[in-house]
Amino acid sequence: MAGAEDHYVPVHQLPDQIITLTHVRSLTARLFTRAQQAQNHVQVGNMGLAFRVILDWMESLGTATFNRPR
């Protein structure tokens, strides 16, 4: 997860990190944008979206199930 306008972590680090993960079985990455109001560090501005993305990802892996409103 990365913010397109993160003021602490440069956005180029996302693809840089991805290419170093050579032994993963799967990989999911997400770049949050200004249009989503989640472009900042740790998606401040739309943390709800970030949490939904994390929970959806965990559920897609079958690692967790949550009773939460949609």
mmCIF file as Biopython writes it, N, C-alpha, C and O atoms, coordinates in Angstrom:
data_model
#
loop_
_atom_site.group_PDB
_atom_site.id
_atom_site.type_symbol
_atom_site.label_atom_id
_atom_site.label_alt_id
_atom_site.label_comp_id
_atom_site.label_asym_id
_atom_site.label_entity_id
_atom_site.label_seq_id
_atom_site.pdbx_PDB_ins_code
_atom_site.Cartn_x
_atom_site.Cartn_y
_atom_site.Cartn_z
_atom_site.occupancy
_atom_site.B_iso_or_equiv
_atom_site.auth_seq_id
_atom_site.auth_asym_id
_atom_site.pdbx_PDB_model_num
ATOM 1   N N  . MET A ? 1  ? 0.836   -1.163  0.000  1.0 0.0 1  A 1 
ATOM 2   C CA . MET A ? 1  ? 0.000   0.000   0.000  1.0 0.0 1  A 1 
ATOM 3   C C  . MET A ? 1  ? 0.889   1.237   0.000  1.0 0.0 1  A 1 
ATOM 4   O O  . MET A ? 1  ? 1.896   1.312   0.703  1.0 0.0 1  A 1 
ATOM 5   N N  . ALA A ? 2  ? 0.476   2.204   -0.817 1.0 0.0 2  A 1 
ATOM 6   C CA . ALA A ? 2  ? 1.240   3.437   -0.891 1.0 0.0 2  A 1 
ATOM 7   C C  . ALA A ? 2  ? 0.304   4.584   -1.230 1.0 0.0 2  A 1 
ATOM 8   O O  . ALA A ? 2  ? -0.731  4.398   -1.871 1.0 0.0 2  A 1 
ATOM 9   N N  . GLY A ? 3  ? 0.684   5.756   -0.791 1.0 0.0 3  A 1 
ATOM 10  C CA . GLY A ? 3  ? -0.037  6.967   -1.148 1.0 0.0 3  A 1 
ATOM 11  C C  . GLY A ? 3  ? 0.687   7.666   -2.284 1.0 0.0 3  A 1 
ATOM 12  O O  . GLY A ? 3  ? 1.907   7.824   -2.243 1.0 0.0 3  A 1 
ATOM 13  N N  . ALA A ? 4  ? -0.049  8.080   -3.284 1.0 0.0 4  A 1 
ATOM 14  C CA . ALA A ? 4  ? 0.549   8.711   -4.451 1.0 0.0 4  A 1 
ATOM 15  C C  . ALA A ? 4  ? 1.268   10.010  -4.112 1.0 0.0 4  A 1 
ATOM 16  O O  . ALA A ? 4  ? 2.152   10.442  -4.852 1.0 0.0 4  A 1 
ATOM 17  N N  . GLU A ? 5  ? 0.894   10.637  -2.994 1.0 0.0 5  A 1 
ATOM 18  C CA . GLU A ? 5  ? 1.530   11.892  -2.593 1.0 0.0 5  A 1 
ATOM 19  C C  . GLU A ? 5  ? 2.029   11.817  -1.147 1.0 0.0 5  A 1 
ATOM 20  O O  . GLU A ? 5  ? 1.972   12.797  -0.404 1.0 0.0 5  A 1 
ATOM 21  N N  . ASP A ? 6  ? 2.510   10.653  -0.770 1.0 0.0 6  A 1 
ATOM 22  C CA . ASP A ? 6  ? 3.027   10.452  0.589  1.0 0.0 6  A 1 
ATOM 23  C C  . ASP A ? 6  ? 4.177   11.423  0.842  1.0 0.0 6  A 1 
ATOM 24  O O  . ASP A ? 6  ? 5.094   11.523  0.027  1.0 0.0 6  A 1 
ATOM 25  N N  . HIS A ? 7  ? 4.136   12.127  1.950  1.0 0.0 7  A 1 
ATOM 26  C CA . HIS A ? 7  ? 5.180   13.115  2.240  1.0 0.0 7  A 1 
ATOM 27  C C  . HIS A ? 7  ? 6.357   12.523  3.020  1.0 0.0 7  A 1 
ATOM 28  O O  . HIS A ? 7  ? 7.323   13.231  3.305  1.0 0.0 7  A 1 
ATOM 29  N N  . TYR A ? 8  ? 6.288   11.237  3.369  1.0 0.0 8  A 1 
ATOM 30  C CA . TYR A ? 8  ? 7.404   10.574  4.056  1.0 0.0 8  A 1 
ATOM 31  C C  . TYR A ? 8  ? 8.078   9.532   3.169  1.0 0.0 8  A 1 
ATOM 32  O O  . TYR A ? 8  ? 9.305   9.432   3.150  1.0 0.0 8  A 1 
ATOM 33  N N  . VAL A ? 9  ? 7.290   8.762   2.441  1.0 0.0 9  A 1 
ATOM 34  C CA . VAL A ? 9  ? 7.817   7.656   1.650  1.0 0.0 9  A 1 
ATOM 35  C C  . VAL A ? 9  ? 7.625   7.978   0.163  1.0 0.0 9  A 1 
ATOM 36  O O  . VAL A ? 9  ? 6.487   8.084   -0.294 1.0 0.0 9  A 1 
ATOM 37  N N  . PRO A ? 10 ? 8.703   8.132   -0.594 1.0 0.0 10 A 1 
ATOM 38  C CA . PRO A ? 10 ? 8.577   8.441   -2.018 1.0 0.0 10 A 1 
ATOM 39  C C  . PRO A ? 10 ? 7.817   7.340   -2.761 1.0 0.0 10 A 1 
ATOM 40  O O  . PRO A ? 10 ? 8.015   6.154   -2.499 1.0 0.0 10 A 1 
ATOM 41  N N  . VAL A ? 11 ? 6.960   7.739   -3.677 1.0 0.0 11 A 1 
ATOM 42  C CA . VAL A ? 11 ? 6.096   6.787   -4.375 1.0 0.0 11 A 1 
ATOM 43  C C  . VAL A ? 11 ? 6.907   5.772   -5.192 1.0 0.0 11 A 1 
ATOM 44  O O  . VAL A ? 11 ? 6.422   4.669   -5.443 1.0 0.0 11 A 1 
ATOM 45  N N  . HIS A ? 12 ? 8.119   6.116   -5.608 1.0 0.0 12 A 1 
ATOM 46  C CA . HIS A ? 12 ? 8.937   5.166   -6.373 1.0 0.0 12 A 1 
ATOM 47  C C  . HIS A ? 12 ? 9.314   3.943   -5.548 1.0 0.0 12 A 1 
ATOM 48  O O  . HIS A ? 12 ? 9.713   2.920   -6.105 1.0 0.0 12 A 1 
ATOM 49  N N  . GLN A ? 13 ? 9.193   4.038   -4.232 1.0 0.0 13 A 1 
ATOM 50  C CA . GLN A ? 13 ? 9.550   2.883   -3.408 1.0 0.0 13 A 1 
ATOM 51  C C  . GLN A ? 13 ? 8.592   1.706   -3.590 1.0 0.0 13 A 1 
ATOM 52  O O  . GLN A ? 13 ? 8.987   0.561   -3.369 1.0 0.0 13 A 1 
ATOM 53  N N  . LEU A ? 14 ? 7.357   1.958   -3.983 1.0 0.0 14 A 1 
ATOM 54  C CA . LEU A ? 14 ? 6.421   0.849   -4.175 1.0 0.0 14 A 1 
ATOM 55  C C  . LEU A ? 14 ? 6.912   -0.116  -5.257 1.0 0.0 14 A 1 
ATOM 56  O O  . LEU A ? 14 ? 7.066   -1.303  -4.970 1.0 0.0 14 A 1 
ATOM 57  N N  . PRO A ? 15 ? 7.164   0.345   -6.492 1.0 0.0 15 A 1 
ATOM 58  C CA . PRO A ? 15 ? 7.694   -0.619  -7.476 1.0 0.0 15 A 1 
ATOM 59  C C  . PRO A ? 15 ? 9.083   -1.132  -7.124 1.0 0.0 15 A 1 
ATOM 60  O O  . PRO A ? 15 ? 9.427   -2.271  -7.442 1.0 0.0 15 A 1 
ATOM 61  N N  . ASP A ? 16 ? 9.889   -0.290  -6.464 1.0 0.0 16 A 1 
ATOM 62  C CA . ASP A ? 16 ? 11.216  -0.750  -6.035 1.0 0.0 16 A 1 
ATOM 63  C C  . ASP A ? 16 ? 11.088  -1.930  -5.073 1.0 0.0 16 A 1 
ATOM 64  O O  . ASP A ? 16 ? 11.827  -2.908  -5.185 1.0 0.0 16 A 1 
ATOM 65  N N  . GLN A ? 17 ? 10.161  -1.839  -4.139 1.0 0.0 17 A 1 
ATOM 66  C CA . GLN A ? 17 ? 9.947   -2.931  -3.188 1.0 0.0 17 A 1 
ATOM 67  C C  . GLN A ? 17 ? 9.375   -4.160  -3.884 1.0 0.0 17 A 1 
ATOM 68  O O  . GLN A ? 17 ? 9.770   -5.288  -3.588 1.0 0.0 17 A 1 
ATOM 69  N N  . ILE A ? 18 ? 8.450   -3.941  -4.800 1.0 0.0 18 A 1 
ATOM 70  C CA . ILE A ? 18 ? 7.832   -5.069  -5.506 1.0 0.0 18 A 1 
ATOM 71  C C  . ILE A ? 18 ? 8.878   -5.894  -6.238 1.0 0.0 18 A 1 
ATOM 72  O O  . ILE A ? 18 ? 8.865   -7.122  -6.154 1.0 0.0 18 A 1 
ATOM 73  N N  . ILE A ? 19 ? 9.783   -5.239  -6.956 1.0 0.0 19 A 1 
ATOM 74  C CA . ILE A ? 19 ? 10.759  -6.004  -7.749 1.0 0.0 19 A 1 
ATOM 75  C C  . ILE A ? 19 ? 11.783  -6.742  -6.891 1.0 0.0 19 A 1 
ATOM 76  O O  . ILE A ? 19 ? 12.446  -7.660  -7.375 1.0 0.0 19 A 1 
ATOM 77  N N  . THR A ? 20 ? 11.918  -6.356  -5.636 1.0 0.0 20 A 1 
ATOM 78  C CA . THR A ? 20 ? 12.859  -7.081  -4.771 1.0 0.0 20 A 1 
ATOM 79  C C  . THR A ? 20 ? 12.245  -8.344  -4.176 1.0 0.0 20 A 1 
ATOM 80  O O  . THR A ? 20 ? 12.966  -9.186  -3.640 1.0 0.0 20 A 1 
ATOM 81  N N  . LEU A ? 21 ? 10.941  -8.483  -4.261 1.0 0.0 21 A 1 
ATOM 82  C CA . LEU A ? 21 ? 10.259  -9.647  -3.675 1.0 0.0 21 A 1 
ATOM 83  C C  . LEU A ? 21 ? 10.194  -10.774 -4.704 1.0 0.0 21 A 1 
ATOM 84  O O  . LEU A ? 21 ? 9.142   -11.027 -5.292 1.0 0.0 21 A 1 
ATOM 85  N N  . THR A ? 22 ? 11.301  -11.435 -4.912 1.0 0.0 22 A 1 
ATOM 86  C CA . THR A ? 22 ? 11.422  -12.407 -6.000 1.0 0.0 22 A 1 
ATOM 87  C C  . THR A ? 22 ? 10.930  -13.806 -5.648 1.0 0.0 22 A 1 
ATOM 88  O O  . THR A ? 22 ? 10.728  -14.626 -6.544 1.0 0.0 22 A 1 
ATOM 89  N N  . HIS A ? 23 ? 10.736  -14.095 -4.379 1.0 0.0 23 A 1 
ATOM 90  C CA . HIS A ? 23 ? 10.351  -15.451 -3.990 1.0 0.0 23 A 1 
ATOM 91  C C  . HIS A ? 23 ? 8.936   -15.536 -3.425 1.0 0.0 23 A 1 
ATOM 92  O O  . HIS A ? 23 ? 8.617   -16.479 -2.702 1.0 0.0 23 A 1 
ATOM 93  N N  . VAL A ? 24 ? 8.100   -14.579 -3.742 1.0 0.0 24 A 1 
ATOM 94  C CA . VAL A ? 24 ? 6.724   -14.600 -3.240 1.0 0.0 24 A 1 
ATOM 95  C C  . VAL A ? 24 ? 5.861   -15.463 -4.143 1.0 0.0 24 A 1 
ATOM 96  O O  . VAL A ? 24 ? 6.101   -15.551 -5.347 1.0 0.0 24 A 1 
ATOM 97  N N  . ARG A ? 25 ? 4.853   -16.102 -3.553 1.0 0.0 25 A 1 
ATOM 98  C CA . ARG A ? 25 ? 3.898   -16.875 -4.350 1.0 0.0 25 A 1 
ATOM 99  C C  . ARG A ? 25 ? 2.845   -15.981 -4.969 1.0 0.0 25 A 1 
ATOM 100 O O  . ARG A ? 25 ? 2.337   -16.271 -6.052 1.0 0.0 25 A 1 
ATOM 101 N N  . SER A ? 26 ? 2.519   -14.905 -4.293 1.0 0.0 26 A 1 
ATOM 102 C CA . SER A ? 26 ? 1.580   -13.927 -4.842 1.0 0.0 26 A 1 
ATOM 103 C C  . SER A ? 26 ? 1.897   -12.570 -4.227 1.0 0.0 26 A 1 
ATOM 104 O O  . SER A ? 26 ? 2.565   -12.469 -3.198 1.0 0.0 26 A 1 
ATOM 105 N N  . LEU A ? 27 ? 1.405   -11.548 -4.879 1.0 0.0 27 A 1 
ATOM 106 C CA . LEU A ? 27 ? 1.682   -10.192 -4.413 1.0 0.0 27 A 1 
ATOM 107 C C  . LEU A ? 27 ? 0.514   -9.299  -4.804 1.0 0.0 27 A 1 
ATOM 108 O O  . LEU A ? 27 ? 0.029   -9.342  -5.934 1.0 0.0 27 A 1 
ATOM 109 N N  . THR A ? 28 ? 0.085   -8.511  -3.871 1.0 0.0 28 A 1 
ATOM 110 C CA . THR A ? 28 ? -0.948  -7.518  -4.130 1.0 0.0 28 A 1 
ATOM 111 C C  . THR A ? 28 ? -0.408  -6.169  -3.702 1.0 0.0 28 A 1 
ATOM 112 O O  . THR A ? 28 ? 0.099   -6.019  -2.590 1.0 0.0 28 A 1 
ATOM 113 N N  . ALA A ? 29 ? -0.515  -5.198  -4.572 1.0 0.0 29 A 1 
ATOM 114 C CA . ALA A ? 29 ? -0.057  -3.845  -4.257 1.0 0.0 29 A 1 
ATOM 115 C C  . ALA A ? 29 ? -1.190  -2.880  -4.586 1.0 0.0 29 A 1 
ATOM 116 O O  . ALA A ? 29 ? -2.024  -3.149  -5.450 1.0 0.0 29 A 1 
ATOM 117 N N  . ARG A ? 30 ? -1.205  -1.761  -3.886 1.0 0.0 30 A 1 
ATOM 118 C CA . ARG A ? 30 ? -2.262  -0.774  -4.105 1.0 0.0 30 A 1 
ATOM 119 C C  . ARG A ? 30 ? -1.673  0.624   -3.933 1.0 0.0 30 A 1 
ATOM 120 O O  . ARG A ? 30 ? -1.010  0.915   -2.938 1.0 0.0 30 A 1 
ATOM 121 N N  . LEU A ? 31 ? -1.929  1.481   -4.921 1.0 0.0 31 A 1 
ATOM 122 C CA . LEU A ? 31 ? -1.542  2.875   -4.856 1.0 0.0 31 A 1 
ATOM 123 C C  . LEU A ? 31 ? -2.809  3.699   -4.678 1.0 0.0 31 A 1 
ATOM 124 O O  . LEU A ? 31 ? -3.689  3.687   -5.538 1.0 0.0 31 A 1 
ATOM 125 N N  . PHE A ? 32 ? -2.899  4.408   -3.568 1.0 0.0 32 A 1 
ATOM 126 C CA . PHE A ? 32 ? -4.061  5.235   -3.272 1.0 0.0 32 A 1 
ATOM 127 C C  . PHE A ? 32 ? -3.830  6.637   -3.819 1.0 0.0 32 A 1 
ATOM 128 O O  . PHE A ? 32 ? -2.717  7.159   -3.760 1.0 0.0 32 A 1 
ATOM 129 N N  . THR A ? 33 ? -4.889  7.242   -4.352 1.0 0.0 33 A 1 
ATOM 130 C CA . THR A ? 33 ? -4.761  8.496   -5.089 1.0 0.0 33 A 1 
ATOM 131 C C  . THR A ? 33 ? -5.519  9.646   -4.429 1.0 0.0 33 A 1 
ATOM 132 O O  . THR A ? 33 ? -6.284  9.462   -3.482 1.0 0.0 33 A 1 
ATOM 133 N N  . ARG A ? 34 ? -5.272  10.830  -4.967 1.0 0.0 34 A 1 
ATOM 134 C CA . ARG A ? 34 ? -5.975  12.033  -4.513 1.0 0.0 34 A 1 
ATOM 135 C C  . ARG A ? 34 ? -7.475  11.897  -4.776 1.0 0.0 34 A 1 
ATOM 136 O O  . ARG A ? 34 ? -8.284  12.332  -3.956 1.0 0.0 34 A 1 
ATOM 137 N N  . ALA A ? 35 ? -7.856  11.303  -5.902 1.0 0.0 35 A 1 
ATOM 138 C CA . ALA A ? 35 ? -9.279  11.129  -6.227 1.0 0.0 35 A 1 
ATOM 139 C C  . ALA A ? 35 ? -9.995  10.317  -5.152 1.0 0.0 35 A 1 
ATOM 140 O O  . ALA A ? 35 ? -11.194 10.488  -4.935 1.0 0.0 35 A 1 
ATOM 141 N N  . GLN A ? 36 ? -9.258  9.435   -4.482 1.0 0.0 36 A 1 
ATOM 142 C CA . GLN A ? 36 ? -9.815  8.624   -3.393 1.0 0.0 36 A 1 
ATOM 143 C C  . GLN A ? 36 ? -9.649  9.302   -2.038 1.0 0.0 36 A 1 
ATOM 144 O O  . GLN A ? 36 ? -10.092 8.774   -1.019 1.0 0.0 36 A 1 
ATOM 145 N N  . GLN A ? 37 ? -9.024  10.449  -2.025 1.0 0.0 37 A 1 
ATOM 146 C CA . GLN A ? 37 ? -8.690  11.185  -0.804 1.0 0.0 37 A 1 
ATOM 147 C C  . GLN A ? 37 ? -7.854  10.327  0.144  1.0 0.0 37 A 1 
ATOM 148 O O  . GLN A ? 37 ? -8.010  10.391  1.364  1.0 0.0 37 A 1 
ATOM 149 N N  . ALA A ? 38 ? -6.977  9.534   -0.431 1.0 0.0 38 A 1 
ATOM 150 C CA . ALA A ? 38 ? -6.135  8.626   0.353  1.0 0.0 38 A 1 
ATOM 151 C C  . ALA A ? 38 ? -4.687  8.682   -0.117 1.0 0.0 38 A 1 
ATOM 152 O O  . ALA A ? 38 ? -3.943  7.713   0.037  1.0 0.0 38 A 1 
ATOM 153 N N  . GLN A ? 39 ? -4.288  9.808   -0.687 1.0 0.0 39 A 1 
ATOM 154 C CA . GLN A ? 39 ? -2.965  9.947   -1.285 1.0 0.0 39 A 1 
ATOM 155 C C  . GLN A ? 39 ? -1.852  10.178  -0.286 1.0 0.0 39 A 1 
ATOM 156 O O  . GLN A ? 39 ? -0.679  10.100  -0.650 1.0 0.0 39 A 1 
ATOM 157 N N  . ASN A ? 40 ? -2.182  10.458  0.960  1.0 0.0 40 A 1 
ATOM 158 C CA . ASN A ? 40 ? -1.175  10.808  1.961  1.0 0.0 40 A 1 
ATOM 159 C C  . ASN A ? 40 ? -0.640  9.586   2.700  1.0 0.0 40 A 1 
ATOM 160 O O  . ASN A ? 40 ? -1.109  8.465   2.504  1.0 0.0 40 A 1 
ATOM 161 N N  . HIS A ? 41 ? 0.349   9.830   3.551  1.0 0.0 41 A 1 
ATOM 162 C CA . HIS A ? 41 ? 0.962   8.789   4.364  1.0 0.0 41 A 1 
ATOM 163 C C  . HIS A ? 41 ? -0.100  8.038   5.162  1.0 0.0 41 A 1 
ATOM 164 O O  . HIS A ? 41 ? -0.990  8.651   5.752  1.0 0.0 41 A 1 
ATOM 165 N N  . VAL A ? 42 ? -0.005  6.739   5.178  1.0 0.0 42 A 1 
ATOM 166 C CA . VAL A ? 42 ? -0.959  5.812   5.812  1.0 0.0 42 A 1 
ATOM 167 C C  . VAL A ? 42 ? -2.406  6.155   5.470  1.0 0.0 42 A 1 
ATOM 168 O O  . VAL A ? 42 ? -3.312  5.927   6.271  1.0 0.0 42 A 1 
ATOM 169 N N  . GLN A ? 43 ? -2.610  6.698   4.294  1.0 0.0 43 A 1 
ATOM 170 C CA . GLN A ? 43 ? -3.917  6.993   3.734  1.0 0.0 43 A 1 
ATOM 171 C C  . GLN A ? 43 ? -4.763  7.905   4.614  1.0 0.0 43 A 1 
ATOM 172 O O  . GLN A ? 43 ? -5.991  7.816   4.614  1.0 0.0 43 A 1 
ATOM 173 N N  . VAL A ? 44 ? -4.094  8.785   5.366  1.0 0.0 44 A 1 
ATOM 174 C CA . VAL A ? 44 ? -4.808  9.781   6.162  1.0 0.0 44 A 1 
ATOM 175 C C  . VAL A ? 44 ? -5.675  10.569  5.191  1.0 0.0 44 A 1 
ATOM 176 O O  . VAL A ? 44 ? -5.204  11.017  4.146  1.0 0.0 44 A 1 
ATOM 177 N N  . GLY A ? 45 ? -6.904  10.728  5.533  1.0 0.0 45 A 1 
ATOM 178 C CA . GLY A ? 45 ? -7.868  11.379  4.667  1.0 0.0 45 A 1 
ATOM 179 C C  . GLY A ? 45 ? -8.953  10.407  4.259  1.0 0.0 45 A 1 
ATOM 180 O O  . GLY A ? 45 ? -10.097 10.800  4.032  1.0 0.0 45 A 1 
ATOM 181 N N  . ASN A ? 46 ? -8.590  9.122   4.164  1.0 0.0 46 A 1 
ATOM 182 C CA . ASN A ? 46 ? -9.586  8.094   3.864  1.0 0.0 46 A 1 
ATOM 183 C C  . ASN A ? 46 ? -9.107  6.754   4.421  1.0 0.0 46 A 1 
ATOM 184 O O  . ASN A ? 46 ? -8.956  5.774   3.691  1.0 0.0 46 A 1 
ATOM 185 N N  . MET A ? 47 ? -8.876  6.738   5.713  1.0 0.0 47 A 1 
ATOM 186 C CA . MET A ? 47 ? -8.405  5.504   6.350  1.0 0.0 47 A 1 
ATOM 187 C C  . MET A ? 47 ? -9.447  4.399   6.268  1.0 0.0 47 A 1 
ATOM 188 O O  . MET A ? 47 ? -9.100  3.218   6.279  1.0 0.0 47 A 1 
ATOM 189 N N  . GLY A ? 48 ? -10.720 4.771   6.187  1.0 0.0 48 A 1 
ATOM 190 C CA . GLY A ? 48 ? -11.766 3.769   6.029  1.0 0.0 48 A 1 
ATOM 191 C C  . GLY A ? 48 ? -11.578 2.955   4.765  1.0 0.0 48 A 1 
ATOM 192 O O  . GLY A ? 48 ? -11.763 1.738   4.774  1.0 0.0 48 A 1 
ATOM 193 N N  . LEU A ? 49 ? -11.211 3.619   3.671  1.0 0.0 49 A 1 
ATOM 194 C CA . LEU A ? 49 ? -10.938 2.909   2.427  1.0 0.0 49 A 1 
ATOM 195 C C  . LEU A ? 49 ? -9.764  1.964   2.604  1.0 0.0 49 A 1 
ATOM 196 O O  . LEU A ? 49 ? -9.822  0.813   2.171  1.0 0.0 49 A 1 
ATOM 197 N N  . ALA A ? 50 ? -8.700  2.437   3.235  1.0 0.0 50 A 1 
ATOM 198 C CA . ALA A ? 50 ? -7.529  1.586   3.451  1.0 0.0 50 A 1 
ATOM 199 C C  . ALA A ? 50 ? -7.895  0.357   4.279  1.0 0.0 50 A 1 
ATOM 200 O O  . ALA A ? 50 ? -7.466  -0.753  3.963  1.0 0.0 50 A 1 
ATOM 201 N N  . PHE A ? 51 ? -8.677  0.544   5.324  1.0 0.0 51 A 1 
ATOM 202 C CA . PHE A ? 51 ? -9.086  -0.594  6.151  1.0 0.0 51 A 1 
ATOM 203 C C  . PHE A ? 51 ? -9.948  -1.571  5.358  1.0 0.0 51 A 1 
ATOM 204 O O  . PHE A ? 51 ? -9.791  -2.785  5.494  1.0 0.0 51 A 1 
ATOM 205 N N  . ARG A ? 52 ? -10.859 -1.057  4.530  1.0 0.0 52 A 1 
ATOM 206 C CA . ARG A ? 52 ? -11.692 -1.947  3.707  1.0 0.0 52 A 1 
ATOM 207 C C  . ARG A ? 52 ? -10.842 -2.740  2.729  1.0 0.0 52 A 1 
ATOM 208 O O  . ARG A ? 52 ? -11.074 -3.932  2.525  1.0 0.0 52 A 1 
ATOM 209 N N  . VAL A ? 53 ? -9.854  -2.082  2.119  1.0 0.0 53 A 1 
ATOM 210 C CA . VAL A ? 53 ? -8.964  -2.772  1.190  1.0 0.0 53 A 1 
ATOM 211 C C  . VAL A ? 53 ? -8.201  -3.877  1.911  1.0 0.0 53 A 1 
ATOM 212 O O  . VAL A ? 53 ? -8.077  -4.983  1.384  1.0 0.0 53 A 1 
ATOM 213 N N  . ILE A ? 54 ? -7.694  -3.599  3.095  1.0 0.0 54 A 1 
ATOM 214 C CA . ILE A ? 54 ? -6.959  -4.605  3.872  1.0 0.0 54 A 1 
ATOM 215 C C  . ILE A ? 54 ? -7.871  -5.770  4.236  1.0 0.0 54 A 1 
ATOM 216 O O  . ILE A ? 54 ? -7.496  -6.928  4.055  1.0 0.0 54 A 1 
ATOM 217 N N  . LEU A ? 55 ? -9.054  -5.478  4.741  1.0 0.0 55 A 1 
ATOM 218 C CA . LEU A ? 55 ? -9.976  -6.548  5.136  1.0 0.0 55 A 1 
ATOM 219 C C  . LEU A ? 55 ? -10.426 -7.371  3.936  1.0 0.0 55 A 1 
ATOM 220 O O  . LEU A ? 55 ? -10.515 -8.596  4.028  1.0 0.0 55 A 1 
ATOM 221 N N  . ASP A ? 56 ? -10.713 -6.716  2.812  1.0 0.0 56 A 1 
ATOM 222 C CA . ASP A ? 56 ? -11.087 -7.455  1.603  1.0 0.0 56 A 1 
ATOM 223 C C  . ASP A ? 56 ? -9.955  -8.365  1.151  1.0 0.0 56 A 1 
ATOM 224 O O  . ASP A ? 56 ? -10.192 -9.501  0.742  1.0 0.0 56 A 1 
ATOM 225 N N  . TRP A ? 57 ? -8.726  -7.868  1.224  1.0 0.0 57 A 1 
ATOM 226 C CA . TRP A ? 57 ? -7.566  -8.671  0.833  1.0 0.0 57 A 1 
ATOM 227 C C  . TRP A ? 57 ? -7.420  -9.882  1.748  1.0 0.0 57 A 1 
ATOM 228 O O  . TRP A ? 57 ? -7.185  -10.994 1.275  1.0 0.0 57 A 1 
ATOM 229 N N  . MET A ? 58 ? -7.558  -9.671  3.058  1.0 0.0 58 A 1 
ATOM 230 C CA . MET A ? 58 ? -7.444  -10.784 4.006  1.0 0.0 58 A 1 
ATOM 231 C C  . MET A ? 58 ? -8.536  -11.818 3.763  1.0 0.0 58 A 1 
ATOM 232 O O  . MET A ? 58 ? -8.277  -13.021 3.799  1.0 0.0 58 A 1 
ATOM 233 N N  . GLU A ? 59 ? -9.741  -11.355 3.517  1.0 0.0 59 A 1 
ATOM 234 C CA . GLU A ? 59 ? -10.837 -12.290 3.246  1.0 0.0 59 A 1 
ATOM 235 C C  . GLU A ? 59 ? -10.607 -13.045 1.937  1.0 0.0 59 A 1 
ATOM 236 O O  . GLU A ? 59 ? -10.940 -14.226 1.844  1.0 0.0 59 A 1 
ATOM 237 N N  . SER A ? 60 ? -10.043 -12.383 0.927  1.0 0.0 60 A 1 
ATOM 238 C CA . SER A ? 60 ? -9.795  -13.054 -0.356 1.0 0.0 60 A 1 
ATOM 239 C C  . SER A ? 60 ? -8.768  -14.176 -0.215 1.0 0.0 60 A 1 
ATOM 240 O O  . SER A ? 60 ? -8.780  -15.136 -0.986 1.0 0.0 60 A 1 
ATOM 241 N N  . LEU A ? 61 ? -7.889  -14.053 0.763  1.0 0.0 61 A 1 
ATOM 242 C CA . LEU A ? 61 ? -6.889  -15.092 1.014  1.0 0.0 61 A 1 
ATOM 243 C C  . LEU A ? 61 ? -7.430  -16.218 1.879  1.0 0.0 61 A 1 
ATOM 244 O O  . LEU A ? 61 ? -6.797  -17.264 2.029  1.0 0.0 61 A 1 
ATOM 245 N N  . GLY A ? 62 ? -8.599  -15.992 2.443  1.0 0.0 62 A 1 
ATOM 246 C CA . GLY A ? 62 ? -9.179  -16.991 3.321  1.0 0.0 62 A 1 
ATOM 247 C C  . GLY A ? 62 ? -8.553  -16.998 4.702  1.0 0.0 62 A 1 
ATOM 248 O O  . GLY A ? 62 ? -8.702  -17.961 5.454  1.0 0.0 62 A 1 
ATOM 249 N N  . THR A ? 63 ? -7.852  -15.924 5.037  1.0 0.0 63 A 1 
ATOM 250 C CA . THR A ? 63 ? -7.167  -15.879 6.335  1.0 0.0 63 A 1 
ATOM 251 C C  . THR A ? 63 ? -8.013  -15.286 7.423  1.0 0.0 63 A 1 
ATOM 252 O O  . THR A ? 63 ? -7.675  -15.395 8.601  1.0 0.0 63 A 1 
ATOM 253 N N  . ALA A ? 64 ? -9.118  -14.655 7.052  1.0 0.0 64 A 1 
ATOM 254 C CA . ALA A ? 64 ? -9.948  -14.023 8.073  1.0 0.0 64 A 1 
ATOM 255 C C  . ALA A ? 64 ? -11.355 -13.822 7.531  1.0 0.0 64 A 1 
ATOM 256 O O  . ALA A ? 64 ? -11.559 -13.636 6.331  1.0 0.0 64 A 1 
ATOM 257 N N  . THR A ? 65 ? -12.293 -13.862 8.420  1.0 0.0 65 A 1 
ATOM 258 C CA . THR A ? 65 ? -13.667 -13.502 8.065  1.0 0.0 65 A 1 
ATOM 259 C C  . THR A ? 65 ? -14.128 -12.479 9.100  1.0 0.0 65 A 1 
ATOM 260 O O  . THR A ? 65 ? -13.775 -12.554 10.277 1.0 0.0 65 A 1 
ATOM 261 N N  . PHE A ? 66 ? -14.909 -11.542 8.637  1.0 0.0 66 A 1 
ATOM 262 C CA . PHE A ? 66 ? -15.336 -10.466 9.494  1.0 0.0 66 A 1 
ATOM 263 C C  . PHE A ? 66 ? -16.830 -10.255 9.348  1.0 0.0 66 A 1 
ATOM 264 O O  . PHE A ? 66 ? -17.382 -10.363 8.253  1.0 0.0 66 A 1 
ATOM 265 N N  . ASN A ? 67 ? -17.462 -9.960  10.437 1.0 0.0 67 A 1 
ATOM 266 C CA . ASN A ? 67 ? -18.845 -9.553  10.422 1.0 0.0 67 A 1 
ATOM 267 C C  . ASN A ? 67 ? -18.853 -8.046  10.383 1.0 0.0 67 A 1 
ATOM 268 O O  . ASN A ? 67 ? -18.750 -7.400  11.426 1.0 0.0 67 A 1 
ATOM 269 N N  . ARG A ? 68 ? -18.970 -7.479  9.219  1.0 0.0 68 A 1 
ATOM 270 C CA . ARG A ? 68 ? -18.908 -6.026  9.101  1.0 0.0 68 A 1 
ATOM 271 C C  . ARG A ? 68 ? -19.924 -5.554  8.074  1.0 0.0 68 A 1 
ATOM 272 O O  . ARG A ? 68 ? -20.230 -6.261  7.114  1.0 0.0 68 A 1 
ATOM 273 N N  . PRO A ? 69 ? -20.428 -4.390  8.280  1.0 0.0 69 A 1 
ATOM 274 C CA . PRO A ? 69 ? -21.386 -3.849  7.311  1.0 0.0 69 A 1 
ATOM 275 C C  . PRO A ? 69 ? -20.686 -3.490  6.012  1.0 0.0 69 A 1 
ATOM 276 O O  . PRO A ? 69 ? -19.512 -3.122  6.013  1.0 0.0 69 A 1 
ATOM 277 N N  . ARG A ? 70 ? -21.390 -3.595  4.932  1.0 0.0 70 A 1 
ATOM 278 C CA . ARG A ? 70 ? -20.860 -3.230  3.607  1.0 0.0 70 A 1 
ATOM 279 C C  . ARG A ? 70 ? -21.383 -1.905  3.180  1.0 0.0 70 A 1 
ATOM 280 O O  . ARG A ? 70 ? -21.050 -1.431  2.093  1.0 0.0 70 A 1 
#
